[in-house]
Amino acid sequence: MGVLKGLAGISSSHIKYVAELERRFKECYSLAERARSLGYDPAPYPESSVAIDLAERVEKSVGPPGVAARIRDLSRKMPREEVAFKIAEEIAQTFSRVGDEEAAEQALRTALAILGEGVTIAPLQGISSVRVKTNPDHTRYLAIYFAGPIRSAGGTEMALILVVADYIQRLMGLDRYKAMEVEARRFVEELRLYEREVARFQFKVSDDELFNVFMKLPVEVNGVQTDPVEVVSFRNLPRVETNGVRGGALRVVNDGLIGRTQKVIKIVEKIGIAGWSWLKEIKPQMTDLEEAREFMYLEDVVGGRPIFSLPAARGGFRLRYGRCRNTGLAALGIHPSTMHILRDFIATGTQLRIEKPGKAGIVVAVDSIEPPIVKYADGSVYRVNDPQIAAKMKDSVTNILFLGDILVSYGEFLENNKPLAPPGFVEEWWSELLNKILFERFGDIQSGSNALELEVERVISFIRSPLKSFPTPTEALKISRNLGIPLHPRYTYFWSNLTPEEINLLRMGLSRSIEKIGHEGMILEDLDGKLKILLERICLPHIVEGSKIIIPEGEVIYECLGLGGTWNPPRDAVSGTEYVSKASGIPLKEKAPTYIGARMGRPEKAKRREMKPKVHCLFPIGLSGGPRRNIIDAAKGSGVVSIDVERRVCPYCNESTHMNICPRCGSSTLIERSCPRCGRKVDGDECPACKIPTTAYERRAVDIRFHLELAAKKIGMANPPEIVKCVRGMTSESRKPEPLEKGLLRAKYDLSMFKDGTIRFDATNAPLTHFKPVEVGLSLKDLARLGYVRDAYGVEISDINQLCPLEMQDIIIPESCADYFVKVASFLDELLEKFYNLPPYYNVRKKEDLIGHLAVGLSPHTSVGVVARIIGFTKANVCFAHPLWQAAKRRDCDGDEDSIMLLLDVLLNFSKYFLPRKIGGLMDAPLLLTLTVNPNEVARQAYNIETVERLPLEFFHEAEKGSDPKNIARIIETIGDRLEGEKIYLQGRRDPHL
């Protein structure tokens, strides 16, 4: 159980769940240890280290030894940011004896690892070096040299590392960095050059702001050249060692310190760090106009990816607050009918670039929100509730009058620090008003129902199930008139799309055209075409049959327009809705005060990961394999190829080879290092004569045909595949090649590998907190085997249609991924049997056999994989997982995709010896594995996801006023609140839009 044993609030069911994960993991790990111990692989053990918590991840990735225990101790007393400062302070003091530079560098790397939850590569490769340099007045200060991978740290972490560095240099008795004007101007020139030639930044900052900030920096922000672009004006500066652009340094200042100023100020003031009050003077200017900010989501529109709606454009996506079981963490909900009506340009997982509250989010289907309203070729207008009808009739649609709702969680506004926007009047709001009025006037629902002359069960259903139970037009009008609450949202039309004059024109036209009115609706005869357009503009559903128009909800329109009684037009109405409400005496709320601008971003993705070109084996063959890099072709003719490979020697027969096992006598070989200058054999990493690093590889002639035949013989492959794609050369430090046997088997199963030896499948991230077994292909037997006993309501599971809370590390993978993993599992079994002489593990024949097996999820900007359990499949091109699992990978669900791997593939085939030696080569590699997700140690964005089953009435009132979401946090429980209250492991919480 590791660190989870000490957490309060953990349930017995979750303890059993984690125990099962650990059992499965140990099975895989033990088998991989046995296989690796045979000596065929680069290392005789699985190379992905297991870390139980943040503290261990930090120690294993950047050190220093023993720091994990201290991090755990401090984490019980203070928040993560304070822990980072305290650990940095202690390291700087402890390591001072080895020198200021070494002490500062270790302190900064460790602090950055703590701030980044120990999962990104930024502490290892984002900080190139730390130096103590001299100002013109001969005082000494710290300079940090950043590299490109610092970007993976995140904006706030990039900024805070500068504060940590300043804190350390003051502890060491150093002075501050005193920037020269020419250095600041160089920085401005460099940043603008980078924007033009390389890539944009997240924030747009003026030249003056950049100059002023740089002049006030207490530590020098420097860096290595990241791109082949050089400055023109401010070259050859004494304290700037390169004329090239330093992408890492630029991002730290622009997107870190300036872009996250407010967050940094808050943290600095909370901890009490002096010397950074000048940050309050920073006022980053995104653009000059508020309107321009709203339209930023339209930048870089790609041809073929449509713009669906503009900000405040009537008929676009209406803002609706709430969260479904598949939304949150940036994911947005729209009605499935909307997807079909838009010709399926939008599917589950498609990225929408939006105007607010954030920048983007994936789209998922939510059928409990307002559907689109469309006009068909015959002139009829329908509210398309049924997705099947939408799919069938989409070609008959001539106009989309209303796109429907876009469901956005309160947590998105909280996370993005954006004021709440006025919500449309929705069923949940109406039910809260109804409940409040009934208790205020009558004391209970029973008495209120009697007064309204409605069945009490009916009224209770309106309150408890507002998204499923709707009043009839007659009931809605009765409730509104008798209780004085706004008319039910289902019968509230888009009156503000009309002017008062148009409303009166419609009223008079309808009164002349009514043929019949009753509970079954209104029938109009020979309605004027201009009035028909007005009906369409308020999105009133109606059916056209010849010269007749049938309005099923005619009773409502009859009363709202005062056709049978009251009509007192006001003079002071500010909107069409207010005009109709005051004139008819029926309380009405605005149907859609806020529309969200949206366009299509990236399409959803579920695709096998392939290198370019595709590779089956990391074995170098130079140019001999032709354009396809096919080792089968390379083995033809002489079969001898000159390549750079690791140099090894057999201690028994003295055979020189690149293989771990001697091909002549079968003994384990040893690495042989030599000096690249004088050529002498050296035991150490440095030549004692030349004083330069030694190497463990050489260019040598390798008999490809011999090694190919040897590999095929070992695994019993009489007829190798016609194409086995390899690489021209290794880019790793050691030049160690992969065993050819693995490549032959991958080619047999048509599997593609990645740079680190693993086989991956990329899928768009999607959140999920609850599921129905029938949705993911699970039987009751499967559920019991997986440990699912009770549903979201605490009832014992006896039906595959029951709603179940998703365990924190269970994932639902795309069917295409499952089909691919069946082949991967078969490859691994054959590898175990024929290469390692061990029993098979998976024995998979169909995708259902994958259920219960462990996988690893990995984000490309990190180096820590998170273990997961496969429990089902989806036709969507996404990987559904608990928001906390996504956050453990330091990801949200804004449209990015991550890789999924089978656990045994990682343990058997991943090797650090294959990774490129260049800066950034360690990114997107499972250097560490997180076996158990600790909710306290995930990306904090997940803490803003609301967990309430209903949004309270006060929330809607505050949203109407445009309140700051932080000011109403007390009434909306979030994951963060549950974490503080030690309730995070409680199962059964349900979402409003289930």
N, C-alpha and C positions, 0 to 999 in steps of 0.2 A: 504493500500500500504506500510505501514511501512517505512523502511529505503530507499526504492527505490524512494520515492517521491523526495528525494534530489539529485538524480543522474541525471546528464546532459546526453543528447543523447537518453533518453528513448522514444520509439515511442508510439503513441497513441494506436496502436494495442497491444503492450505489456502491457500497462496499463490496457486495457480491459481484457487481458489474466490473469494477476495477480489478478484482481478484481474477475474474475470467480473462480480462485483457492481459494481465500479467502472466497467467498460465499459458495462453496462446503465444505470447511474446517469447517466453522462456523456451517453448517448444522449438520455435523458429531459430532462436539464437543458439541454442544447444546444437541443433543440426548444422547451422552455419559454422560454428566453432569446430565441429568434427571435420567438416569439409575443408575449411581453411587450414586446419592443422596439418593437412597432407602436404602442404608446401607448394602447390601449383600456382597460387595467386601471389600478387605483389607483397602481401603481408600474411603471416600465418594466423591471422585472427580477423574477425569482422571489424572493418575500419570505421564504421559509424559508432561513435561512443554514445552510451545511454546516459542521459542526465535526468535526475528526478525532479529538479526544480530550477528556478532562475539562478540561485546561488551556485549550483553545480555547473550550469551552463556557462556562467561567467568564468568560473575557475578553470574549466576544461578548455575554454576557447582562448582566453587572454591571460588568465592567472591573476595574481601570483598564487603559488601553492598555499593551501590553507585558508584562502580568503572566503571560501563558501560558508564555513561555520560562522565567521564574523558577519557576513551578509545576512544570514538567517537570524542571528541574534538581534541585529539592528532593525531588521524588517518587522520584528514583533513590536517595536517601540515607535517607529517613525515611518512616514511615507517614503516611496521609492526615491524621489528626488533628494531628500535629506540623506538617505542611505548613501547615494552616490557621492555627495559632498563629503560625508564623514569618512567613507572608505578612501576617497582620494586624499583626504588630509592624513589619514593614518599611513597610507602607502608612501606619501611624500616624506613623511618624517622617518619612517622605518628604512626606506631605501636611500636616504640622504648620504649615507656613507659610500655608496657606489657612484655618486655624482648626481648633480642637479638634473642633467638631461635625462639620464636613465630613470631617475625617480619620477620626474614629471611625466615622461612618456608612459611608464607603467600606470601611474595614477590616472592619467587621462583615458587610456585604453580601457581600464577596468571601470571607471566611472561611466564612460559611454556605453559599455556593455550592460551595465545595470540599468541605465536610462532606457535602453532599447530592448529590455526584457531578455537580453542575452541571445537573441535569435538572428540579428543581422550581421553582415560581414563588415560593417563600418568600423568597429573597433580594431579589426585585424588589418584591413586594407584601405579603409577610408582615411585613416591617419597614417601618412607616409613616415613622418618623423617629427620629433620635438627637439628644438634646439634652444640653447641660451645664446642670445646675440647681444650686440652692443649698440646703444644709441649714439648719436653724434656727440653727446656730452659725456660719453664713456660710461654711462650707467648700463646695467645689464637687465635683460627682460626675456620673457618666453616668446618663442615663435612656433606656431603650429603649421606644419606642412600637410595640407589635405590632398587627397587623391579622389578620383571619380567615384569610387564606391561609398564615399561619405553620404551620398544621396540616399542610400538605403536606410539611413538612420532616422529620417523624418525631420521636418522643419524644427519642431520644438527641441529635439535632442541636439540637432546641429547648433542651435543657438546656445543651449545650456552648456555645451562643452567649452564654449568661450568663457562663460562665467566661472566654470570650474577651473579653467586654466589661470584666470586672473586670481582666483582664490588661492591656488597653489603657489603662484609666484610671489604673492604677498607673504605666505607662510614661510617661503624660502628666503625672504629678505631681499628679493629682487625688486627692481623698479618697474615702472610701466613702459609699454611700448609708446614711443613718441613719433607719431607718423609725420612724414615730410609731405608737403603739399604736392610735390611731383609724384610721390607714391600713390596718393589718393587719386590724382588725375589719371595715372596709369590704370588704376583699378576701374575707374569709370570707362575709360576707352576700351579696356579689355572686356568689360561686361557687355557693352554695346556691340563689340565685334563678335562676341560669342552668340548674342541674340541673332545677329544677321547671318552668321556663317555656320553655326553649329545647332543650337536648339534654343527654344524659348524658356523663360523662367515662369514659375507659377504666379509671381507677383510682378507688376509693373511699377517701378520706382523711378522717380525723377533723378536727373544727374545731380542736382543740388543736394537731395536727400542722401544719395549714395556718398557723395563727397563728405558731407558733414558727419555721417556715421563713421566712415573710415577714419577720419581725423580724430575721432573720440575713442577709438578702440584701444583698450588697455593692453591687449595682447596682439601680436602680429598675426594676421591671417594670411598665410602664404600657401604655396602648394607646388606640386609637380605639374608639368605640362600634360594636358589630357588630350589635346587635339592638335592636328598639324596646321594650326593657324597662328600667325604672329602679329603682335601690335606693330603699328607704324610710327606713331609719334613719340611715345615714352618708352624708349628702348634702353637696354644696357644700364639699368639702375643698379647701384651697388648692393642693395639689400634684396633685390629681386633677381634670382639666379637665372631665370629663363625669360625669353621674349615671347614665348608661346602662351596661349590662353590656359589658365588654371581653373578648369571647370569646377573642381571640388571647392576651392576657396571662394569662387564667385557664388556658388549656391549657398554656402554657409552664411554669407552676409545677406544676400538678396532674399532667398526663400526661407532662411533660418532666422537670423537676428531681426531683420526688418519685417519680414512677412509674419513672424510669430511674436511680435513685440508684446502684445497684450498678455499672452500666455506667459512669456518670460518675466514680465514685470510682476505678475501675480505670484509666480513661484519664488522669485528673488525676494519679494517683500515678505512672503510667508516664512521663508527660511531665515531672513535677516541678513542677507549678503550686502555689504556696503559697496559703494563705488559705481553703481549702475542706475542711479536715479535719472541720469541723462536719457535713458530709454524713453521716458515719458514725453520727451520732445519729438520723438519720431512719429510722423503722421504719413504713413505710406499712401500714395495717391494711385489707386488702381487705374482710374481714368478721371477725366475732368467732370463728367456728367453722370448723374445717377441713372439716367435713362440708358446711357451707353453700357453701364454695368449690367443692366437687365438683359441686354442683347449680346453679351459676351459669349453666351452659349452657342451663338450662330457663327463664331469664328471657325475657320478651317472646315467649312462644310464640304463634304466629299460628294462627288457626283454619284447619283444612284441611291443616296441615303436621304430620304425625304425630311422636310421640315413639317411637323404635324400641327403645331400651333404656335402662335406668337403671344408674347406677354399681354394679358388683359384682353385678348381677342375673343369676342363672344363666339360660343360654339366650340371652343377648344377644350382642353382638359380642365375640369373643375377640381379645385383643391378640396380634398376630403381628408380629415384627420382620422387616424386609427392605425391599427396594426393587425395583420392577419398572421397566421402561422408560418407563412412563407415570405413575409416582408420584414423590413427593419434592416439595420446595418447597411443603409443606403439603398436597399432594394425597394422598388415601388410597385404598387398594385394597380392594374387596370382590368376592366371587365374582359373576359375571354371573347365576348362578342365584338368588342372593339378591335381585337387582334384580327378577326376575320373580315370585319368591315373595311379595315385598312389593307385589304388584300394580302394579309399575312406578312406584311413587311415587319411587323412586330411579332415576336414569338417569345416564349419563356426564355429568359437569359439575354435578350437583346438589350444593348445599352441605350438608354435615353440620356441625351445631354439636356439638362434642364436649366431653367432660369433661376430657380430657387427651390429649396433652401440650400442645397449643395450644388455641385457641378454636374454630377451624373449618378445614375443608378441603373441596375438591371431591372427589367420588367418581368413580373410574374402575374399569373392569372388569379383574380379574386372575383368570385361571382356574386358576392353579397353587396357590392357597391352599385352605383347608378350605371346602367348600361348605355350604349349609344342610342341616339334617336335619329332615324334616317327617313328619307323620302324615297319611295320606290317609283318605278317607271309609270305606274298607273295613277300616281299622285297621292297614294296613301302614305300616311306617316305612322311609323311604328317605334315603340320603345322595345328594342330587341333584347329581351331577357334571355332567350334560349340561344346558346352558342351554336347549336346544330342548325337552327334556322338561319342564323347569321352566315354560317359557312355555305349553306345551300343557296341562299338568296343574295349573296354579296354582289353578284354580277348584275342584279336587277336594281341596285341602289343608284340613284341619280344624284342625290345630295346627302351629305352628312350634316345634319342640323346641329348635332351636339355629340362630341367625341365620348362623353361619359366622364366618370370620375378618375382621378389619379390619387391613389391612396398613399398618403405620406405620414409616417409616424411622427409623433411629437418629438421623439429622440433625435430626428434629423435636424430640427430647428435648434434643439439644445446643443447638439454636437457642432453645428456650424455657426452658433452664436448669432442667429438671425431672429429678429422679432417675429412673433406669430402673425400670420396673415388672416384676415377675416374669413371664417369658414362658411360654406354653403349650409343651408338648413337641411339637416339629415335626420334619419329615423331615430338614431341614438339620442340626439338632442331633444327631439319631440317626446320620446318616451320618458326622459328625465324630467321634462316640464310637466308631463301628465302625472307622473308619480308624485311630484312635489305638490301640485295643486290639489290632488285628491286627498293627500294627508293633511294639507293645511286647511281645507274646507270641510272635509268629512271625517277626518281622523283615521280612516282606513279605506282600503280599496273596495271592500264589500259595500259599505255605505255609499261610496261614490258611484259605484256601478248601479246600485238601486236608483239613485237620483237621476242617473243618465238613462235609466231604463235599458241597460245593456247587460248581457250575461257576464257575471263576474269572471268566469274562466276566460272569456274573450278579452276583457280588459287586462287581466293578468298577463295574457299572452302578448298584448301590445307592449307591456312594460318589460317583461322578462326576455322576450324574443323579438325585439323591434325589427330585426333584419329578415325575419321569416314570416311574421304575422302582421298583416296590414288591415286597417279598417276599410270597410266599403265606403264609397263616396258619401252615402247617407250617414254612416257612423262618424266619418271624419268631420262632416259639417256639424253634426249634432254636438260632438265633443268640443269643437272650436267655438261654437256660439254659446254653449252653456258654461264652459269653463274659462273662456276668454284666452285660450292659448292659441298660438298660430296654427293654421290649417296644416294637416299632415303633409310632410314633404312630397309624398307620392302625387298629391293633388295640388302642389304648389308649382305653378308654371313660371316660365321665364318672362314675367311681366315687364321687367326692366329693359327688355329688348325693344319695347314699344314706348312711344311718347304718349302723353295724355290724350292728344288729339287722335292718334291712331287707335287708342283704346276705345274712345267714344265712337269712332268710325266703325270699329269691329262690333261694338255693342249694338249700334243701330242696324248694321247689316245682318247680324244674327237674328235680331228680333223680327226682321222682315222675312227671313228664310226658314224659320223653324216650322217644320211640318209636324213634329211630334217630340215630346219630352216626357221622360219618366225615369224610373229607377234603372231601366235597362239601357238608358242613354238618350242621346239627342239625335234626331234625324233632320238634316237640312236639305232643302230643295233649291237648286239653281243659285247657289251662293256665288257672288261676284268673285272673279279671279283675284282681284286685289285683296279682298278679304281673306281668301284662301291663303295667300302669302303671309298675312298677319297671323293666322293660325299656325303656320309653319314656324314663324319667328318665335312664337312663345313655346314651340316644341310640344304642342298639344296633339296627342295621338288621335288619328282619325282615319276612317276607311272610305275610299272613294268607290262608289258603285254607280256607274253611269252619271246621271245628273244629281245623284244624291250623295251626301256626305254624312257618314255615321260617326258620331263621337261617343265612344263607350262611356267616357267620364263626363257626359254632357250635363249631368246634374250639378257637378262642381262648377263648370263654366257658366251655367245658367245662374247660379247663386252669386258667383264672384262678380259677374257683370250686372247684377241687379235686374235681371230680365223679368223676374217675377215679383219684385218688391223694392227694397231699399236701394237708392242710388243718389248719393249726395256728394257730387264731385268737389274735392277740396281745391283751394287755391295755392296752398303752401307745400304741396307734395314735391319731394326732390327726386323721386324715381317712379317708374311705372308701377312697381310693387306697392309702394306707399300710396300711390294714387288709387289703385284698385282696393286696397285695404280700407282706406278711409271712406271711399265712396260706397262700398258695399257693406261696411261694418264687420267684415270678416277679418280677424287678425291674420296677417301674412308676414312671413320673413323672406329675405332675399334668397332666391334659389342659388345664385352663383355669384357672390361678390368678388371671388378671386379665381382667375384662370391662370394656369401655369404654361409658360412657353416651353416647348419641347421639340427636339429633333432626334433623328436616329443617329446613334454613335456607332460603336462596333457591333457587328452581328454576334450572336451567341456562338460559342465554340465548344466542340467535343471532338478532339482529333488526336491521333497518335503523334507523339513528339518525334520529329525527325531532324537530324542534322542536314545541312545543305553542303554537298549532296548527301543522300542517304548512306548510312554506314551500318554494316553488320558486325564489324570487328575493329578494334583499335590496334591494328597491326600495320606497320609502315611498309609500303611497297614501292615508294618513289613514283616515277612516271611509267613504270613498266606495266601497270594495269590498265593503261589507256584512259580515256575520258570517264569511263564507268568505275575506274579504280578497282577492277575485278581481279582478285588474287588468282583465280582460275586461269585467266589470260596471262598473268605475270609468271605463272609456273610453266608456261609453254616455252619452247626453245631451250635455252641454257638453264633458265629458271633461277639464275643468280642475279641478285639485285644489290646495289650499293646503297646502304641506308644508315642513318644514325640510330643506334640501339644501345641499350644498357650493356655494359661490359661486366661479365661474370666469369668466374673460373671454378672448375671442379677441384677441390682440394685433394682428391684421390687419384684421378687419372689426368689431371691438368688440362682437361678439355676447356677451350675458350668458347663461350656461348652467351646468348642473351636470355636463356631459359633458367628458371629457378631450379628445375630438376635436370641433372646432366643427361643428355640424350644418349650418351654412350654407356654409362655405368649405373644411372638411376640415383646417384647421390645428390644431396642438396648442394647447390653452388653458392659461391660467395661473391659479393660485389668487389670489383677491383677498381680503385680510384687512381688517377694519374694527373700529372700537371699538364695543362694544355699548351704550355710554353716549352718546357724542357723535356716533357714526355716521361719523366721518371715515375715509377710506381710509388704511391704515397698512401699510408694508412689513414691519415687524417684528412680534414676538410681544407687544409691549406698547405701549399708547397713550402717546405722550410727554406728552400733556396730562392725561389722566385717571389715568395710572399704573395701569391695570388691563389684564389680558390681552385681547388681541384675539381675534376669532373669524373662522373662514373659512366660515361657513354663515349662511344667512338663511332666513326664512320667505318663500316666494314662490309665485306661482301657476304651476303647471306643467301644460302641455297633455299629459295622459296619452295621449290618443288619438293625437296626433302622434308621440310617442316610441314608442308601441307599433307603429304602422304603419311607422315608420322601422326599428325593430328587425326586424320580420317581413320587410320588404323586403330587408334586408341579408343575411339567412340564407336567403332564398328560400322562406319559409314562407307560402304563399298562404292556408292555412286554419289559423290558430293553434288550439291546444287550447281547449276551452270553459272550462276552469278553469286559471288560472295564479295560484297563491297568492303574494302578496307580504306585506309587513309594513306596519303602520300608521305606523311611524316608525323612524328609525335611532337606535340608542343609542350609537353611536361618537362619539368626540371631534370628528371631521371632518364627520360626517353624509354621507359620501361614499356614493352608491348604487352598486349593482352594475349592469353592463350588462344591459339587458333581454333581449338575445339569449340569454344563458345561461339565464335563467329560462324562456324559451319552449322551449328544447331540453330542459331538465330535465323540464318538464311533459309534453313529447312522450313521453319515456321513463319517465314516472311515477317520477321520482327526487326524493328529499327531501334538502334541504341543511341544514347546520349553521350556527351563528352566524358562522363565520369564512370561509364560502364553500366549504367542502369537503363531499364526500358520504361518509358513513361507514356502517360496519356494525359493530355491537357484538357481541362474542362472549366467552363465559366463557374465562378463561385456563386452559390445561392444559399440563402438561409432557410432553416426549417426548424420549428420547435415541436410540431406535432405531425403525426401521419396516420393514415388508415392503412392497415395491412393490405387490403385489396388494391390500394393505389400503387404499391411497390412490389407486388407479386409474392407476398408472404402468406403461408398457410398458418393455421392455428398451431400445428406441430412445430413449424419454424419459429413462431413467436415464443412458444414455451422453451424451445431449445436455446433461444437467444436471451431468455430471462425476462421477457415481457409478460407480466402477470395481470396487472391492473391498467385500466384505461385512464384517460385524463380526469374522469369523474370519480375515480377510486373504485370503480366496479370491476369485478373479475372479468377478464376477456373471454368471451365465448363466441364472438362473431368477428369476421374479418372486416366488417364495416365500422367497428368501434374506433373511436379516436384515441390514439396512444401518444403519450409524451415521448419525444425522441431523446435517447440517452446522449450524453454530451460528446462522445467520440464515435457515434454511429453515423455512417454516411450512406447515401443513396446515389449510386453512380449511373451514368448514362448507359443505355443498353449497348450502344456501340463500344463503350469502354469495357463492359462485361464480356462481350464477344472477343475483344482483343485480349483481355486478361485470361480467358480460357486458353488461348494459344500460349500466352506467357507462362501460365501454370504448367502446361504440357512441356514447354521448353525447359523449365526449371526441374521438373521431374526427370526428364531424360538426361539433363545435365548431372543431376545427383546420381542417377543409376550408371551412366556410361563414362562420365568423366571422373567422378569422385568415388564410384563404387559404393554408394550409399542407397538406402531404400528411398523410393519416391515419397513426397510429402502431400501433394495436393490431390492427386487422383481425380482430377476434374474432367468431366465429359461434357457438361452443359453449364450455362451460366448460373443456374440455380445452385450448383455445387460450390459456388464461391461464397455463398451466404455464411457468415460467421468468420471468414478468414480476415486477417489483418492486412491493412495497407498503410502507406505513408503519404501524407500530403506535404507539399513543399512549395513555398512561394519563391519566385525567381530572385528576389532581392535579399533573401535570407540564406542561412546555412544550417538551419535546424528543421528537420522533418518532424511532423506530428503524427503519431500513430493513430489509426482509425480502424473501425470494424465495418466491413461491408454487410449491410442488412437488406438491401433491396435495389431495385432498378427503376429507372424512369426513361420515358421516351424523349424527354426534353434534353437538350444539349447542355446540361448543367450538372454540377455535383452538389446535391442538396446535403447540407450538414448543419449542425447546431451553430448558432452565431458565436458561441464561445470557442468552438473548434476552429472556425474561420479566423477569429481574433487571435487564437493561439499561434496561427501562422503569420500574425501581424497583417491581416487582410480584412477589408470590408467587402461589400458586394456591389461595387460601383461599376462593374463591367470587366474587371480583370480576370484572367484565368490562371490557375495553378496546376501543378502536375500531381498525378496520383501514381503510385508505384506499389507493387506487391512487396510486402515486408521482406520475404525471403530473397527476392531479387536484390534488394538494397544490401542485405547482410552478406550475400554471396558475391556479388559482382561489383559493388561500388568500391572504388579505390582512389585515395588521394594522389597516388602515383600517376594517375592519368590526367589530372587537372592541369590546365594551362598555367605556365609560370608567370604570365603577365598579371599586372594589377587588375583585380576584379575576377581572376580565375577561380577564386574560392566561392564566388557567389553561385547560387542555384545548385549547391551540392550538399547532400545530407551529412555534413561533418558530425553533427550531433542528432540524437533522436530524443524527442519528448514522449515518454511512454504514457504518462498520466497528465491530463490537462488540469492545472490548478487555476480556478477562476480568478484568483488574486494576481496572476501573472500573465494576463493576456492584454492585447491592445485595448486601451481604455475607451475607445470609441464604443465598444460593446456595452459598457456600463451605462450608456445613455438610452439603451433600448427600454421602452416602457413595458411593464408586466401587468398592467391593470386589465381587468376583465371588462371594465366600462370606463369611458371617459366621463368624469363628473360634470355636472351642470356648470360649476364654476369655471371649468376649463373653457367651455364654449363662450362664456361671457368675457373671459380674459382674452381669448383669441379675437373676439369681435373688436376689442380695444387695441389690438396690436401689441400686447404685452411682451415683455422680455421673458422667454421661456424659463430662465433661471429663477424668475420671481414666483413662478407657480410650481416649482419642483416639489414643494411640500405636499401637493395634492396628487401628484402623478408618481407612483412608485416605479422605479427603474431597476435594472439588474444591479446597478451600483448600490441602490438602497438595500436590496435583498442580500447583497454581499456583506454590507455593513451589519445587517441584522441577522447574519448567519442563517439565512433561509434559502441560499442559492441552490441547495440540493433538493429542496422540496419539489416533488413531482405534482403534476395535475393542474398547474396554472393554465388558464385558457385565455385566448385572445378574442377581442370583440368581433372580428370578422371571420371566425372559424367556419 
